[in-house]
Amino acid sequence: KVQDVGTAVSYIANYYGFDFLDMFKYGGFESEMNSTFTDGIHPSQFLIETHITPTIAQFIKDNYKK
Protein backbone atom coordinates (compact mmCIF):
# COMPACT_ATOMS: atom_id res chain seq x y z
CA LYS A 1 0.00 0.00 0.00
CA VAL A 2 0.99 3.61 -0.49
CA GLN A 3 0.58 4.22 3.25
CA ASP A 4 3.13 1.50 4.03
CA VAL A 5 5.73 3.15 1.81
CA GLY A 6 5.10 6.49 3.52
CA THR A 7 5.41 4.89 6.93
CA ALA A 8 8.74 3.31 5.98
CA VAL A 9 10.11 6.57 4.54
CA SER A 10 8.94 8.47 7.62
CA TYR A 11 10.67 5.99 9.92
CA ILE A 12 13.93 6.22 7.98
CA ALA A 13 13.78 10.03 7.81
CA ASN A 14 13.16 10.25 11.55
CA TYR A 15 15.95 7.79 12.27
CA TYR A 16 18.46 9.92 10.35
CA GLY A 17 17.03 13.24 11.53
CA PHE A 18 15.67 14.44 8.19
CA ASP A 19 12.58 16.58 7.81
CA PHE A 20 9.77 14.61 6.22
CA LEU A 21 6.51 15.77 4.69
CA ASP A 22 3.91 13.01 4.70
CA MET A 23 2.01 13.89 1.53
CA PHE A 24 -0.38 10.99 2.02
CA LYS A 25 -1.47 12.54 5.28
CA TYR A 26 -1.21 16.25 4.44
CA GLY A 27 -1.57 16.39 0.67
CA GLY A 28 -5.25 15.54 0.41
CA PHE A 29 -4.69 11.87 -0.29
CA GLU A 30 -6.73 10.64 2.69
CA SER A 31 -9.66 12.96 2.14
CA GLU A 32 -12.76 13.02 0.03
CA MET A 33 -10.55 14.41 -2.71
CA ASN A 34 -9.54 10.92 -3.74
CA SER A 35 -12.08 11.36 -6.53
CA THR A 36 -9.74 13.95 -8.04
CA PHE A 37 -7.17 11.31 -8.93
CA THR A 38 -6.95 10.76 -12.66
CA ASP A 39 -6.49 7.00 -12.50
CA GLY A 40 -6.89 6.19 -8.81
CA ILE A 41 -3.17 6.64 -8.20
CA HIS A 42 -1.97 9.87 -9.82
CA PRO A 43 -3.44 13.17 -8.68
CA SER A 44 -5.29 15.43 -11.05
CA GLN A 45 -4.00 18.87 -11.96
CA PHE A 46 -6.69 20.30 -9.67
CA LEU A 47 -5.37 18.40 -6.64
CA ILE A 48 -1.80 19.36 -7.50
CA GLU A 49 -2.64 23.06 -7.75
CA THR A 50 -5.00 23.33 -4.78
CA HIS A 51 -3.39 21.03 -2.21
CA ILE A 52 -0.10 19.41 -3.14
CA THR A 53 1.85 22.47 -4.31
CA PRO A 54 0.73 24.73 -1.44
CA THR A 55 1.47 21.98 1.10
CA ILE A 56 5.00 21.47 -0.23
CA ALA A 57 5.63 25.23 -0.44
CA GLN A 58 4.53 25.72 3.18
CA PHE A 59 6.68 22.82 4.34
CA ILE A 60 9.72 24.38 2.68
CA LYS A 61 8.96 27.80 4.16
CA ASP A 62 8.51 26.32 7.63
CA ASN A 63 11.58 24.10 7.61
CA TYR A 64 14.17 25.84 5.45
CA LYS A 65 14.32 29.45 6.53
CA LYS A 66 17.36 31.53 5.67
N, C-alpha and C positions, 0 to 999 in steps of 0.2 A: 504494500500500500504506500501511497504518497506520504501519509502521516508517519510511517515507520522510517522512511528515509529522512524526513525532517527531524525526527527524534534522534536518530543516529548522528546526524550532522550537528545538532544542538549539543549533544553529549560531548562530541569531539571538540567543538568550539569552546565549550565551557572548560573542558579538561586542559586545553592549551591557553586559555585566557583570551580568546578572540571574541569580539562582539559578534552577535548573531541575530539576524532578523528572521523570525519565523513567518515566512510569507503565507504558509498554510493557515496560520492562526490569525495574522493581522492583515492579510492581503485580500480578504473577502472570499477566500476559498471555502470556509466553513459556513458561510451564510446562505441566505436565500438566493444569492447572486450566482449560485452554481448554474443556473439556467443561462447565464451569459457566457458560458464556455462554448466555443465553436464546435468542438467534437467530443465534449465530455472531459477532456484533459487540458486542452490549450485555451487560455482565456481569450475572450473577444477583445477587440479594440476598445470597446466601451469600458470593460473592466480594467484594462491596462491604464486608460486615461483617467478614470474616476477613482480608482483605488490603489492599484499597484504602484504606479509612478509616484503619486503623492506620499504613499507609505514609505517607499525607498528614499525619497528626497528628505522626508522628515527624519528618518533614521540616520541619514548621513549628517544632517544638520545637528542632531542631538549628540552624535557620538564622535564627530570629527571636526570640532571647532578649532579655529586657528589660534 
